[in-house]
């Protein structure tokens, strides 16, 4: 029973990621411009809402769209 739920969760996550990726969401590179960061956050939150993305998936999907300094920052935070 647990294996069936895990398979369903993987399929659901894969489906949701494909839907998210089809919208060509921009990557966030960690630029120190607060406006750029705010715009990126608002864009990703609107997309999550529109796609009815579960809270469980949001963090992982958002992390995927970090690059450069933002990705390095996340790797450092995760290690802590």
N, CA, C and O atoms as CSV, one atom per row, in Angstrom:
chain,resi,resn,atom,element,x,y,z
A,1,UNK,N,N,0.825,-1.202,0.000
A,1,UNK,CA,C,0.000,0.000,0.000
A,1,UNK,C,C,0.863,1.257,0.000
A,1,UNK,O,O,0.561,2.217,-0.709
A,2,UNK,N,N,1.940,1.256,0.795
A,2,UNK,CA,C,2.835,2.407,0.852
A,2,UNK,C,C,3.518,2.611,-0.499
A,2,UNK,O,O,3.679,3.745,-0.951
A,3,UNK,N,N,3.922,1.510,-1.147
A,3,UNK,CA,C,4.582,1.599,-2.441
A,3,UNK,C,C,3.654,2.204,-3.494
A,3,UNK,O,O,4.103,2.973,-4.344
A,4,UNK,N,N,2.393,1.872,-3.446
A,4,UNK,CA,C,1.419,2.421,-4.388
A,4,UNK,C,C,1.300,3.938,-4.186
A,4,UNK,O,O,1.260,4.692,-5.159
A,5,UNK,N,N,1.243,4.380,-2.938
A,5,UNK,CA,C,1.154,5.814,-2.648
A,5,UNK,C,C,2.406,6.547,-3.122
A,5,UNK,O,O,2.315,7.647,-3.666
A,6,UNK,N,N,3.582,5.934,-2.917
A,6,UNK,CA,C,4.827,6.553,-3.354
A,6,UNK,C,C,4.865,6.685,-4.874
A,6,UNK,O,O,5.305,7.709,-5.398
A,7,UNK,N,N,4.411,5.662,-5.577
A,7,UNK,CA,C,4.367,5.719,-7.040
A,7,UNK,C,C,3.410,6.801,-7.514
A,7,UNK,O,O,3.715,7.536,-8.453
A,8,UNK,N,N,2.255,6.902,-6.867
A,8,UNK,CA,C,1.281,7.938,-7.227
A,8,UNK,C,C,1.867,9.323,-6.965
A,8,UNK,O,O,1.704,10.229,-7.782
A,9,UNK,N,N,2.539,9.489,-5.848
A,9,UNK,CA,C,3.150,10.778,-5.522
A,9,UNK,C,C,4.200,11.150,-6.564
A,9,UNK,O,O,4.256,12.299,-7.001
A,10,UNK,N,N,5.033,10.190,-6.967
A,10,UNK,CA,C,6.051,10.449,-7.992
A,10,UNK,C,C,5.398,10.855,-9.317
A,10,UNK,O,O,5.858,11.786,-9.978
A,11,UNK,N,N,4.339,10.162,-9.699
A,11,UNK,CA,C,3.644,10.485,-10.950
A,11,UNK,C,C,3.011,11.872,-10.862
A,11,UNK,O,O,3.090,12.657,-11.807
A,12,UNK,N,N,2.380,12.169,-9.722
A,12,UNK,CA,C,1.763,13.483,-9.531
A,12,UNK,C,C,2.819,14.587,-9.601
A,12,UNK,O,O,2.606,15.615,-10.243
A,13,UNK,N,N,3.960,14.369,-8.938
A,13,UNK,CA,C,5.034,15.359,-8.947
A,13,UNK,C,C,5.595,15.547,-10.351
A,13,UNK,O,O,5.862,16.673,-10.770
A,14,UNK,N,N,5.770,14.460,-11.066
A,14,UNK,CA,C,6.286,14.526,-12.431
A,14,UNK,C,C,5.321,15.300,-13.325
A,14,UNK,O,O,5.742,16.143,-14.118
A,15,UNK,N,N,4.046,15.017,-13.196
A,15,UNK,CA,C,3.022,15.707,-13.977
A,15,UNK,C,C,3.027,17.207,-13.655
A,15,UNK,O,O,2.972,18.044,-14.556
A,16,UNK,N,N,3.092,17.530,-12.363
A,16,UNK,CA,C,3.079,18.935,-11.944
A,16,UNK,C,C,4.334,19.652,-12.441
A,16,UNK,O,O,4.258,20.806,-12.863
A,17,UNK,N,N,5.478,18.985,-12.395
A,17,UNK,CA,C,6.705,19.617,-12.871
A,17,UNK,C,C,6.616,19.900,-14.379
A,17,UNK,O,O,7.058,20.953,-14.839
A,18,UNK,N,N,6.056,18.978,-15.128
A,18,UNK,CA,C,5.900,19.199,-16.567
A,18,UNK,C,C,4.994,20.401,-16.832
A,18,UNK,O,O,5.268,21.208,-17.721
A,19,UNK,N,N,3.918,20.515,-16.060
A,19,UNK,CA,C,3.024,21.662,-16.217
A,19,UNK,C,C,3.758,22.958,-15.878
A,19,UNK,O,O,3.644,23.952,-16.596
A,20,UNK,N,N,4.504,22.937,-14.791
A,20,UNK,CA,C,5.249,24.115,-14.364
A,20,UNK,C,C,6.290,24.502,-15.417
A,20,UNK,O,O,6.397,25.671,-15.787
A,21,UNK,N,N,7.047,23.528,-15.892
A,21,UNK,CA,C,8.115,23.783,-16.870
A,21,UNK,C,C,7.563,24.326,-18.180
A,21,UNK,O,O,8.254,25.069,-18.877
A,22,UNK,N,N,6.346,23.973,-18.523
A,22,UNK,CA,C,5.765,24.435,-19.788
A,22,UNK,C,C,5.510,25.942,-19.791
A,22,UNK,O,O,5.264,26.526,-20.847
A,23,UNK,N,N,5.566,26.567,-18.632
A,23,UNK,CA,C,5.311,28.004,-18.532
A,23,UNK,C,C,6.584,28.847,-18.617
A,23,UNK,O,O,6.531,30.072,-18.498
A,24,UNK,N,N,7.728,28.188,-18.823
A,24,UNK,CA,C,8.999,28.892,-19.009
A,24,UNK,C,C,9.277,29.933,-17.923
A,24,UNK,O,O,9.617,31.079,-18.218
A,25,UNK,N,N,9.129,29.526,-16.694
A,25,UNK,CA,C,9.404,30.397,-15.561
A,25,UNK,C,C,10.872,30.801,-15.565
A,25,UNK,O,O,11.747,29.970,-15.809
A,26,UNK,N,N,11.138,32.050,-15.301
A,26,UNK,CA,C,12.525,32.512,-15.311
A,26,UNK,C,C,13.277,31.992,-14.084
A,26,UNK,O,O,12.694,31.719,-13.035
A,27,UNK,N,N,14.576,31.868,-14.258
A,27,UNK,CA,C,15.450,31.440,-13.170
A,27,UNK,C,C,15.786,32.674,-12.333
A,27,UNK,O,O,15.797,33.795,-12.842
A,28,UNK,N,N,16.059,32.456,-11.048
A,28,UNK,CA,C,16.524,33.554,-10.194
A,28,UNK,C,C,17.990,33.305,-9.897
A,28,UNK,O,O,18.363,32.239,-9.407
A,29,UNK,N,N,18.823,34.299,-10.199
A,29,UNK,CA,C,20.265,34.117,-10.082
A,29,UNK,C,C,20.874,34.690,-8.810
A,29,UNK,O,O,22.087,34.607,-8.618
A,30,UNK,N,N,20.061,35.262,-7.948
A,30,UNK,CA,C,20.581,35.811,-6.700
A,30,UNK,C,C,21.004,37.259,-6.811
A,30,UNK,O,O,21.683,37.779,-5.925
A,31,UNK,N,N,20.613,37.912,-7.881
A,31,UNK,CA,C,20.961,39.329,-8.053
A,31,UNK,C,C,20.501,40.122,-6.831
A,31,UNK,O,O,19.412,39.881,-6.310
A,32,UNK,N,N,21.329,41.070,-6.369
A,32,UNK,CA,C,20.980,41.825,-5.158
A,32,UNK,C,C,19.893,42.879,-5.369
A,32,UNK,O,O,19.671,43.719,-4.498
A,33,UNK,N,N,19.231,42.843,-6.489
A,33,UNK,CA,C,18.156,43.786,-6.789
A,33,UNK,C,C,16.871,43.294,-6.133
A,33,UNK,O,O,16.308,42.289,-6.568
A,34,UNK,N,N,16.394,43.985,-5.089
A,34,UNK,CA,C,15.188,43.512,-4.382
A,34,UNK,C,C,13.957,43.445,-5.281
A,34,UNK,O,O,13.085,42.600,-5.079
A,35,UNK,N,N,13.884,44.326,-6.265
A,35,UNK,CA,C,12.734,44.322,-7.178
A,35,UNK,C,C,12.728,43.054,-8.035
A,35,UNK,O,O,11.680,42.448,-8.256
A,36,UNK,N,N,13.910,42.663,-8.515
A,36,UNK,CA,C,14.007,41.440,-9.329
A,36,UNK,C,C,13.592,40.231,-8.509
A,36,UNK,O,O,12.890,39.351,-9.007
A,37,UNK,N,N,14.022,40.185,-7.255
A,37,UNK,CA,C,13.662,39.060,-6.385
A,37,UNK,C,C,12.156,39.051,-6.123
A,37,UNK,O,O,11.512,38.005,-6.207
A,38,UNK,N,N,11.606,40.214,-5.807
A,38,UNK,CA,C,10.164,40.304,-5.541
A,38,UNK,C,C,9.356,39.882,-6.761
A,38,UNK,O,O,8.365,39.163,-6.636
A,39,UNK,N,N,9.778,40.327,-7.934
A,39,UNK,CA,C,9.078,39.954,-9.170
A,39,UNK,C,C,9.134,38.443,-9.399
A,39,UNK,O,O,8.144,37.839,-9.811
A,40,UNK,N,N,10.300,37.831,-9.131
A,40,UNK,CA,C,10.451,36.386,-9.305
A,40,UNK,C,C,9.548,35.635,-8.329
A,40,UNK,O,O,8.866,34.684,-8.711
A,41,UNK,N,N,9.548,36.064,-7.078
A,41,UNK,CA,C,8.698,35.418,-6.059
A,41,UNK,C,C,7.224,35.539,-6.452
A,41,UNK,O,O,6.489,34.552,-6.410
A,42,UNK,N,N,6.798,36.722,-6.828
A,42,UNK,CA,C,5.394,36.912,-7.210
A,42,UNK,C,C,5.025,36.050,-8.409
A,42,UNK,O,O,3.937,35.475,-8.453
A,43,UNK,N,N,5.921,35.960,-9.374
A,43,UNK,CA,C,5.654,35.141,-10.552
A,43,UNK,C,C,5.513,33.669,-10.220
A,43,UNK,O,O,4.606,32.998,-10.711
A,44,UNK,N,N,6.411,33.170,-9.387
A,44,UNK,CA,C,6.364,31.742,-9.045
A,44,UNK,C,C,5.154,31.441,-8.157
A,44,UNK,O,O,4.538,30.384,-8.293
A,45,UNK,N,N,4.812,32.357,-7.255
A,45,UNK,CA,C,3.629,32.142,-6.417
A,45,UNK,C,C,2.349,32.148,-7.247
A,45,UNK,O,O,1.459,31.331,-7.014
A,46,UNK,N,N,2.249,33.052,-8.204
A,46,UNK,CA,C,1.066,33.089,-9.074
A,46,UNK,C,C,0.943,31.796,-9.873
A,46,UNK,O,O,-0.152,31.260,-10.039
A,47,UNK,N,N,2.069,31.306,-10.362
A,47,UNK,CA,C,2.044,30.064,-11.127
A,47,UNK,C,C,1.659,28.885,-10.250
A,47,UNK,O,O,0.862,28.043,-10.664
A,48,UNK,N,N,2.213,28.809,-9.041
A,48,UNK,CA,C,1.837,27.742,-8.109
A,48,UNK,C,C,0.338,27.782,-7.832
A,48,UNK,O,O,-0.322,26.744,-7.813
A,49,UNK,N,N,-0.197,28.982,-7.616
A,49,UNK,CA,C,-1.636,29.114,-7.359
A,49,UNK,C,C,-2.452,28.667,-8.566
A,49,UNK,O,O,-3.417,27.916,-8.423
A,50,UNK,N,N,-2.070,29.123,-9.745
A,50,UNK,CA,C,-2.817,28.790,-10.957
A,50,UNK,C,C,-2.809,27.288,-11.228
A,50,UNK,O,O,-3.805,26.730,-11.688
A,51,UNK,N,N,-1.678,26.637,-10.941
A,51,UNK,CA,C,-1.570,25.200,-11.190
A,51,UNK,C,C,-2.045,24.362,-10.008
A,51,UNK,O,O,-2.051,23.133,-10.073
A,52,UNK,N,N,-2.439,25.027,-8.937
A,52,UNK,CA,C,-2.874,24.360,-7.704
A,52,UNK,C,C,-1.803,23.378,-7.221
A,52,UNK,O,O,-2.083,22.228,-6.885
A,53,UNK,N,N,-0.577,23.875,-7.201
A,53,UNK,CA,C,0.577,23.081,-6.774
A,53,UNK,C,C,0.499,22.852,-5.266
A,53,UNK,O,O,0.231,23.784,-4.508
A,54,UNK,N,N,0.732,21.625,-4.837
A,54,UNK,CA,C,0.662,21.321,-3.405
A,54,UNK,C,C,1.839,21.949,-2.676
A,54,UNK,O,O,2.908,22.146,-3.254
A,55,UNK,N,N,1.637,22.256,-1.419
A,55,UNK,CA,C,2.694,22.842,-0.593
A,55,UNK,C,C,3.913,21.928,-0.547
A,55,UNK,O,O,5.045,22.407,-0.472
A,56,UNK,N,N,3.691,20.619,-0.591
A,56,UNK,CA,C,4.797,19.662,-0.553
A,56,UNK,C,C,5.736,19.832,-1.739
A,56,UNK,O,O,6.939,19.603,-1.612
A,57,UNK,N,N,5.211,20.225,-2.869
A,57,UNK,CA,C,6.008,20.347,-4.097
A,57,UNK,C,C,6.631,21.725,-4.269
A,57,UNK,O,O,7.659,21.849,-4.934
A,58,UNK,N,N,6.048,22.740,-3.699
A,58,UNK,CA,C,6.478,24.112,-3.973
A,58,UNK,C,C,7.960,24.347,-3.705
A,58,UNK,O,O,8.650,24.926,-4.544
A,59,UNK,N,N,8.455,23.916,-2.571
A,59,UNK,CA,C,9.856,24.170,-2.235
A,59,UNK,C,C,10.792,23.531,-3.255
A,59,UNK,O,O,11.694,24.190,-3.772
A,60,UNK,N,N,10.582,22.271,-3.540
A,60,UNK,CA,C,11.447,21.579,-4.485
A,60,UNK,C,C,11.410,22.193,-5.865
A,60,UNK,O,O,12.445,22.315,-6.520
A,61,UNK,N,N,10.234,22.580,-6.312
A,61,UNK,CA,C,10.126,23.192,-7.627
A,61,UNK,C,C,10.790,24.566,-7.644
A,61,UNK,O,O,11.476,24.907,-8.608
A,62,UNK,N,N,10.595,25.359,-6.588
A,62,UNK,CA,C,11.213,26.682,-6.524
A,62,UNK,C,C,12.735,26.560,-6.515
A,62,UNK,O,O,13.424,27.336,-7.178
A,63,UNK,N,N,13.255,25.601,-5.775
A,63,UNK,CA,C,14.707,25.394,-5.716
A,63,UNK,C,C,15.271,25.095,-7.092
A,63,UNK,O,O,16.376,25.528,-7.421
A,64,UNK,N,N,14.534,24.370,-7.884
A,64,UNK,CA,C,14.983,24.028,-9.235
A,64,UNK,C,C,15.229,25.288,-10.075
A,64,UNK,O,O,16.070,25.273,-10.974
A,65,UNK,N,N,14.515,26.359,-9.795
A,65,UNK,CA,C,14.626,27.587,-10.569
A,65,UNK,C,C,15.623,28.590,-9.984
A,65,UNK,O,O,15.604,29.766,-10.348
A,66,UNK,N,N,16.487,28.134,-9.086
A,66,UNK,CA,C,17.585,28.961,-8.582
A,66,UNK,C,C,18.837,28.646,-9.386
A,66,UNK,O,O,19.063,27.498,-9.772
A,67,UNK,N,N,19.645,29.660,-9.637
A,67,UNK,CA,C,20.914,29.437,-10.339
A,67,UNK,C,C,21.965,30.394,-9.787
A,67,UNK,O,O,21.647,31.326,-9.048
A,68,UNK,N,N,23.183,30.158,-10.145
A,68,UNK,CA,C,24.316,31.005,-9.780
A,68,UNK,C,C,24.369,31.238,-8.266
A,68,UNK,O,O,24.362,30.279,-7.494
A,69,UNK,N,N,24.422,32.500,-7.838
A,69,UNK,CA,C,24.555,32.812,-6.415
A,69,UNK,C,C,23.368,32.306,-5.595
A,69,UNK,O,O,23.544,31.881,-4.453
A,70,UNK,N,N,22.177,32.347,-6.159
A,70,UNK,CA,C,20.997,31.869,-5.433
A,70,UNK,C,C,21.088,30.365,-5.180
A,70,UNK,O,O,20.717,29.891,-4.106
A,71,UNK,N,N,21.575,29.627,-6.152
A,71,UNK,CA,C,21.736,28.183,-5.993
A,71,UNK,C,C,22.826,27.875,-4.967
A,71,UNK,O,O,22.679,26.958,-4.159
A,72,UNK,N,N,23.903,28.630,-4.998
A,72,UNK,CA,C,24.972,28.469,-4.014
A,72,UNK,C,C,24.455,28.779,-2.611
A,72,UNK,O,O,24.761,28.060,-1.660
A,73,UNK,N,N,23.672,29.849,-2.485
A,73,UNK,CA,C,23.076,30.201,-1.194
A,73,UNK,C,C,22.229,29.033,-0.678
A,73,UNK,O,O,22.340,28.660,0.490
A,74,UNK,N,N,21.391,28.459,-1.533
A,74,UNK,CA,C,20.528,27.374,-1.107
A,74,UNK,C,C,21.349,26.159,-0.670
A,74,UNK,O,O,21.026,25.525,0.335
A,75,UNK,N,N,22.393,25.835,-1.404
A,75,UNK,CA,C,23.244,24.699,-1.039
A,75,UNK,C,C,23.869,24.918,0.343
A,75,UNK,O,O,23.990,23.981,1.132
A,76,UNK,N,N,24.258,26.146,0.622
A,76,UNK,CA,C,24.849,26.467,1.924
A,76,UNK,C,C,23.811,26.330,3.029
A,76,UNK,O,O,24.093,25.753,4.079
A,77,UNK,N,N,22.623,26.853,2.802
A,77,UNK,CA,C,21.535,26.769,3.793
A,77,UNK,C,C,21.167,25.319,4.056
A,77,UNK,O,O,20.964,24.925,5.204
A,78,UNK,N,N,21.083,24.541,3.020
A,78,UNK,CA,C,20.694,23.126,3.161
A,78,UNK,C,C,21.712,22.348,3.990
A,78,UNK,O,O,21.344,21.459,4.758
A,79,UNK,N,N,22.989,22.683,3.835
A,79,UNK,CA,C,24.027,22.006,4.609
A,79,UNK,C,C,23.942,22.330,6.094
A,79,UNK,O,O,24.320,21.514,6.935
A,80,UNK,N,N,23.444,23.520,6.415
A,80,UNK,CA,C,23.332,23.935,7.817
A,80,UNK,C,C,22.234,23.149,8.470
A,80,UNK,O,O,21.964,23.336,9.657
